[in-house]
Amino acid sequence: MPIVQSKVTAQGQISVPAEIRKKLGVGPGSVLEWDQQGDQVIVRRAGQFTSTDIHDALFGDAERKSAPTDAKDGIRKYIRKRHARG
C-alpha cells in the first residue's frame, strides 16, 4: 500500500483517508487510539472491552466466583455483602 497523507487543520483536526477507514472499519463516531512508540505514532481503532477484560485488568487472574449475569443483581449482592451486619 502506498503511503497516504493527511493535512492537519488549524484546529488540530485531520481526515482519515478512505482506504485507511475501510481497512480499520471505522466511520463517523468511531474512536481511534494514538500510541507514541519512540519517534513513531501508531493509530488504531479503539478496542472494545468486556467486563471480564476489565475485571482481569483490575484484579489479575484471581479465581472468579460465580459472576452475576445481570449488573443490577451483581450490585445488589455487593451492597448486601458490604453492609451485612454480623
Backbone hydrogen bonds, N-H to C=O, Kabsch-Sander energy under -0.5 kcal/mol:
donor,donor_aa,acceptor,acceptor_aa,energy
9,T,13,Q,-2.7
12,G,9,T,-1.9
20,I,17,P,-0.7
21,R,17,P,-2.4
22,K,18,A,-2.5
23,K,19,E,-1.9
24,L,20,I,-2.7
25,G,21,R,-1.4
26,V,21,R,-2.1
30,S,27,G,-2.4
33,E,44,R,-3.6
35,D,42,I,-2.7
37,Q,35,D,-0.5
37,Q,40,Q,-2.9
40,Q,37,Q,-1.7
42,I,35,D,-3.2
43,V,41,V,-0.5
44,R,33,E,-2.1
46,A,31,V,-2.8
49,F,47,G,-0.5
54,I,50,T,-2.0
55,H,51,S,-2.5
56,D,52,T,-2.7
57,A,53,D,-2.0
58,L,54,I,-2.1
59,F,55,H,-3.2
60,G,56,D,-1.7
62,A,59,F,-0.9
74,G,70,D,-2.2
75,I,71,A,-2.3
76,R,72,K,-2.6
77,K,73,D,-2.5
78,Y,74,G,-2.2
79,I,75,I,-2.7
80,R,76,R,-2.7
81,K,77,K,-2.4
82,R,78,Y,-2.8
83,H,79,I,-2.4
84,A,81,K,-0.8
